[in-house]
Amino acid sequence: MMKGFEKEIAVAIGRRAADLYILPYRKYYRLLMTCQGQLQVIKEVSPDYGQRLISFLKYQADMAVSEHRRPQLGAMEWQHGPEIVNLRLSSVGDYQGRESLVVRFIYHLSAANYHILFPDQWQYLKGLLRQRGLILFAGPMGSGKTTTMYQLARGMANEKVVMTIEDPVEINEPSFVQLQVNELAGMDYQQLLRLGLRHRPDVFIIGEIRDPETAKMTVRAALSGHLVLGTVHAQNAYGVISRLEQLGVTPSFLCQTLTGIYYQRLIPTCTGQPAVLFDCLAGAHLKKAIDQQGKRGMSDEWRKHLECAFQNGQITATVKEEFAQG
């Protein structure tokens, strides 16, 4: 039976799923996976099979197998042929005592299989790195934000000290100094940022700016001459500005520190290989967005890029319409 459980993970990884859900549903358990942003029902299994699959994965991730109600988090590495995939697990029980588990798959993307839909966008982004300051990335979970930041920082790691602060560390990168949030030990984003500033790295990667204190410390790092790359939850590039203001960052500090904002999605292409498309705010467009705070949604450039990709035969008409709003 263990081989059967391992097969469920192998199928998910083979389809490049972002998440695998093992959820109670009526008298059954459902196995669902998210592939390229689409949630798909894979199969329905017996409650016994569903619970044993959950217990197997929890055991592999060193979680408390006997605890079925309280929320738990776990992590492990999974060998899939020659590939190592990082798994992040989250379990919880509902009011009836039925346990559910979500597995997030984190794939190690190399430069060889990290694709940009329009390479000129990547060249422009790399040019912004020379200006230092704060470059922020937004996009839904699984859109490749961490991979983008790591790809950028790898290009500088031979000459500069790169420090990451994440919750959790998603990609093992030997050329970086990687710090992981540990709330139980009192090492949250703010504490690690303070520690990081004392270590004087050239480049910071901040896994997520999600509270006022982290936003304040991030701005401080950018003001002190560091290049800071980070992520913010927002539905588009313009929304990042609003989110930072909600977190207490004033427009004057935004003007001083922000070098660029990038919203990104992984776009399914006709070749079957997803590619990153960016919606960018930088230079005069960024300053105008900070000053006026009126525009919402995706930029005209985003829609032009989708139309161009369609005309070039890179994406289908369905994909163009699906991603028109980001």
MOTA-V457855 format. One record per pair of residues at least 12 apart in sequence whose ideal C-beta (glycine too) atoms are under 8 Angstrom apart, sorted by the first residue. I is the first residue (numbers start at 1). J is the second residue. D is the distance in Angstrom with one decimal. If there is no record, write none. Layout:
{{I:J:D} {I:J:D}}
This chain:
{{1:52:7.3} {2:56:6.8} {5:52:7.5} {5:53:5.4} {5:56:4.7} {5:57:7.5} {8:20:7.4} {8:31:6.7} {8:53:6.5} {9:57:7.9} {9:78:6.2} {9:80:7.8} {9:87:7.9} {9:103:7.6} {10:80:6.4} {11:42:7.4} {12:33:5.2} {12:103:7.5} {12:105:6.6} {13:78:7.2} {13:80:4.7} {13:83:7.7} {13:85:5.6} {13:105:6.2} {14:80:7.8} {15:33:6.7} {15:35:5.4} {16:35:6.5} {16:36:7.9} {16:105:8.0} {16:107:7.1} {17:33:4.0} {17:34:6.1} {17:35:5.2} {17:105:5.9} {18:33:7.9} {18:34:4.6} {18:35:7.0} {18:37:7.9} {18:104:6.9} {18:105:6.2} {18:141:7.2} {18:142:3.8} {19:33:6.5} {19:34:4.4} {19:102:6.0} {19:103:6.7} {19:104:5.3} {19:105:7.0} {19:142:7.5} {20:32:7.5} {20:33:5.0} {20:102:7.2} {20:103:4.3} {20:105:7.3} {21:33:7.1} {21:34:7.9} {21:39:8.0} {21:100:7.4} {21:101:7.7} {21:102:5.4} {21:103:8.0} {22:50:5.8} {22:53:5.9} {22:54:5.6} {22:57:8.0} {22:100:6.3} {22:101:4.5} {22:102:7.6} {22:103:7.7} {23:100:4.7} {24:47:7.3} {24:50:7.0} {24:94:6.8} {24:96:7.9} {24:98:4.0} {24:99:7.7} {24:100:6.2} {25:44:7.0} {27:47:7.2} {28:44:4.4} {28:45:6.5} {28:46:6.8} {28:47:6.8} {28:50:7.5} {29:44:7.1} {29:45:5.1} {29:46:7.2} {29:47:5.9} {29:49:6.8} {29:50:2.6} {29:51:7.4} {29:53:7.8} {30:43:7.7} {30:44:5.6} {30:45:7.9} {31:43:5.2} {31:44:7.7} {31:45:6.5} {31:50:7.9} {34:142:6.9} {36:266:6.7} {36:268:5.2} {36:274:6.3} {37:140:7.0} {37:142:7.1} {37:266:7.7} {47:98:7.8} {51:99:6.6} {53:101:8.0} {54:91:6.6} {54:99:5.6} {54:100:7.7} {54:101:4.6} {57:89:6.2} {57:101:6.3} {57:103:6.6} {58:72:7.2} {58:74:6.5} {58:89:7.0} {58:91:6.3} {58:101:7.3} {60:76:5.5} {61:74:3.2} {61:75:6.1} {61:76:4.5} {61:87:7.0} {61:89:4.9} {62:74:6.3} {62:76:7.4} {63:89:6.7} {63:91:6.7} {68:93:4.8} {68:97:6.3} {68:99:4.6} {69:92:7.7} {69:93:3.7} {69:97:6.4} {69:99:7.7} {70:92:7.5} {70:93:7.3} {71:90:7.2} {71:91:7.0} {71:92:4.5} {72:89:7.8} {72:90:7.4} {72:91:4.8} {72:92:7.6} {73:88:7.6} {73:89:6.8} {73:90:5.7} {74:88:7.6} {74:89:4.1} {74:90:7.8} {74:91:7.7} {75:87:6.7} {75:88:5.4} {75:89:6.8} {75:168:6.2} {76:89:7.6} {83:107:7.8} {83:108:7.5} {84:108:6.8} {85:105:5.6} {85:106:6.8} {85:107:5.8} {85:108:7.5} {86:105:7.6} {86:106:4.0} {86:108:7.7} {86:170:6.4} {86:171:7.3} {86:172:7.8} {87:103:5.5} {87:104:7.0} {87:105:6.3} {87:106:7.4} {88:103:7.2} {88:104:4.2} {88:106:6.7} {88:168:6.8} {88:170:7.8} {89:101:6.3} {89:102:7.2} {89:103:5.5} {89:104:7.7} {90:102:4.9} {90:104:7.8} {106:170:4.8} {106:171:6.7} {108:171:6.2} {108:172:7.9} {109:144:7.6} {109:147:4.9} {109:151:7.8} {111:151:6.8} {111:154:7.9} {113:273:7.5} {114:144:7.9} {114:147:6.3} {114:151:5.7} {114:276:7.6} {115:269:7.9} {115:273:5.8} {115:274:7.2} {115:275:4.1} {115:276:6.9} {116:275:6.1} {116:276:5.2} {116:278:8.0} {117:267:5.7} {117:269:7.4} {117:275:4.2} {117:276:6.4} {117:277:4.5} {117:305:7.1} {117:309:5.9} {117:314:6.7} {118:277:7.1} {118:305:6.0} {118:308:7.7} {118:309:7.7} {121:277:7.7} {121:278:4.8} {121:280:6.9} {124:280:7.2} {124:282:7.7} {125:152:7.1} {125:260:7.2} {125:262:6.8} {125:278:7.1} {125:280:7.5} {126:152:6.8} {126:155:7.1} {128:259:5.4} {128:260:4.8} {128:282:6.2} {129:152:6.4} {129:156:7.1} {129:227:6.3} {131:259:5.0} {132:222:7.7} {132:225:6.5} {132:226:7.0} {132:227:4.6} {132:259:7.0} {133:222:5.2} {133:227:7.0} {133:228:7.3} {133:257:5.4} {133:258:6.6} {133:259:3.8} {134:218:6.8} {134:219:7.1} {134:222:4.1} {134:228:4.8} {134:230:7.2} {134:257:4.5} {134:258:5.3} {134:259:6.0} {135:227:7.5} {135:228:7.2} {135:229:5.3} {135:230:7.9} {135:259:5.2} {135:260:4.7} {135:261:7.6} {135:262:7.1} {136:209:7.5} {136:229:7.8} {136:230:5.6} {136:231:7.0} {136:232:5.3} {136:240:5.4} {136:258:7.3} {136:260:7.5} {136:261:5.1} {136:262:7.2} {137:149:6.5} {137:229:7.2} {137:230:7.3} {137:231:5.0} {137:232:7.6} {137:261:7.9} {137:262:5.0} {137:263:7.7} {137:264:6.4} {138:231:6.8} {138:232:5.5} {138:233:7.0} {138:234:4.3} {138:235:7.7} {138:236:7.1} {138:237:6.6} {138:239:6.9} {138:240:5.2} {138:261:7.2} {138:262:7.3} {138:263:4.8} {138:264:7.6} {139:263:5.7} {139:264:4.5} {139:265:5.9} {140:265:7.5} {142:266:7.2} {143:264:5.4} {143:265:5.3} {143:266:5.5} {143:276:7.9} {144:264:6.4} {144:266:5.5} {144:276:5.7} {145:231:4.9} {145:264:6.5} {146:166:7.8} {146:170:5.3} {146:171:6.5} {146:207:7.3} {146:231:7.4} {147:171:7.3} {148:262:7.6} {148:264:6.5} {148:276:6.7} {149:205:5.1} {149:229:4.5} {149:230:7.9} {149:231:7.7} {150:171:5.7} {150:173:6.2} {150:205:7.4} {152:229:6.6} {153:176:6.8} {153:203:5.6} {153:205:6.1} {153:229:6.8} {154:173:7.3} {154:175:6.8} {156:202:7.4} {156:203:6.0} {157:173:8.0} {157:175:4.0} {157:176:6.6} {158:175:7.7} {160:201:7.8} {160:202:3.7} {160:203:5.6} {161:177:6.8} {161:199:7.9} {161:200:7.5} {161:201:4.3} {161:202:5.1} {161:203:7.2} {162:175:7.0} {162:176:4.6} {162:177:6.9} {162:201:6.3} {162:202:7.1} {162:203:4.5} {162:205:6.9} {163:176:6.8} {163:177:4.4} {163:178:7.7} {163:179:6.8} {163:196:5.2} {163:199:6.6} {163:201:3.9} {163:203:7.2} {163:204:5.8} {163:205:7.3} {164:176:5.4} {164:177:7.3} {164:178:4.8} {164:179:6.7} {164:204:7.6} {164:205:4.1} {164:206:8.0} {164:207:7.2} {165:179:5.0} {165:181:7.2} {165:189:6.2} {165:192:4.6} {165:193:6.3} {165:196:6.3} {165:204:7.1} {165:205:7.1} {165:206:5.6} {165:207:6.2} {166:178:7.1} {166:179:7.5} {166:180:6.1} {166:181:7.0} {166:205:7.4} {166:207:3.5} {166:208:8.0} {167:180:6.8} {167:181:3.6} {167:189:7.1} {167:207:5.5} {167:208:6.8} {168:180:5.5} {168:181:7.3} {170:207:7.9} {176:205:7.6} {177:199:7.2} {177:201:6.7} {179:192:4.9} {179:195:7.4} {179:196:6.9} {181:207:7.7} {189:206:7.2} {189:207:7.8} {189:208:7.7} {189:210:7.7} {189:211:7.5} {189:213:7.7} {189:214:4.4} {189:217:7.5} {190:213:4.6} {190:214:5.9} {190:217:5.7} {193:206:7.5} {193:214:7.0} {193:217:4.1} {193:218:7.0} {193:221:6.6} {194:217:6.8} {196:221:7.5} {197:217:7.9} {197:220:7.4} {197:221:6.2} {197:224:7.1} {201:226:7.0} {202:226:6.8} {202:227:6.7} {203:226:6.9} {203:227:4.8} {203:228:7.7} {203:229:7.1} {204:218:7.8} {204:221:5.5} {204:226:5.5} {204:227:7.2} {204:228:4.5} {204:229:7.0} {204:230:7.6} {205:228:8.0} {205:229:5.0} {205:230:7.1} {206:218:5.7} {206:228:6.5} {206:229:7.1} {206:230:3.6} {206:231:7.3} {207:230:7.5} {207:231:6.6} {208:230:7.3} {208:231:5.3} {208:232:7.5} {208:233:7.4} {209:230:5.2} {209:231:7.0} {209:232:5.1} {209:244:7.6} {209:247:7.1} {210:232:8.0} {210:233:7.0} {211:247:6.8} {212:247:4.9} {212:248:4.4} {214:247:7.9} {215:244:6.2} {215:247:4.0} {215:248:6.3} {215:249:5.3} {216:248:6.8} {216:249:7.5} {218:230:6.0} {219:249:5.8} {219:253:5.4} {219:257:5.3} {222:257:4.1} {223:253:7.7} {223:256:6.6} {223:257:6.0} {232:244:6.9} {234:263:7.4} {235:326:6.5} {236:263:5.2} {236:279:6.7} {236:296:7.1} {236:297:5.9} {236:298:5.7} {236:326:5.3} {237:261:4.7} {237:262:6.8} {237:263:4.3} {237:279:5.1} {237:280:6.9} {237:281:4.7} {237:289:7.9} {237:299:7.1} {238:281:7.2} {238:289:5.8} {238:295:5.3} {238:296:5.7} {238:297:7.3} {239:296:7.3} {240:261:4.8} {240:263:7.6} {240:281:7.9} {241:254:6.6} {241:261:7.2} {241:289:5.9} {241:290:5.9} {241:293:6.7} {242:293:7.2} {245:293:7.9} {251:290:5.5} {251:291:7.3} {251:293:7.8} {254:290:5.0} {255:287:6.6} {255:290:5.7} {258:286:6.2} {258:290:7.1} {259:282:6.9} {260:280:6.5} {260:281:6.7} {260:282:4.1} {260:286:6.7} {261:280:7.2} {261:281:4.3} {261:282:7.4} {261:286:6.6} {262:278:5.0} {262:279:7.2} {262:280:5.6} {262:281:7.9} {263:278:7.0} {263:279:4.3} {263:298:7.7} {263:326:6.6} {264:276:5.4} {264:277:6.8} {264:278:5.1} {264:279:7.5} {265:277:5.7} {265:323:6.0} {265:326:6.7} {267:309:7.3} {267:315:6.1} {267:319:6.5} {267:323:6.1} {268:315:7.1} {268:319:5.6} {269:309:7.9} {269:314:5.3} {269:315:5.8} {270:313:6.3} {270:314:6.2} {270:315:6.5} {270:316:6.5} {275:314:7.7} {277:302:7.5} {277:305:6.0} {277:306:7.4} {277:309:7.6} {277:323:7.5} {279:298:5.8} {279:299:5.4} {279:301:6.9} {279:302:4.3} {279:326:7.2} {280:299:8.0} {280:301:7.4} {281:299:7.8} {297:325:6.9} {297:326:7.4} {298:324:7.4} {298:325:6.3} {298:326:4.9} {302:326:7.2} {303:324:6.2} {306:320:4.9} {306:323:6.2} {306:324:6.4} {307:320:6.9}}
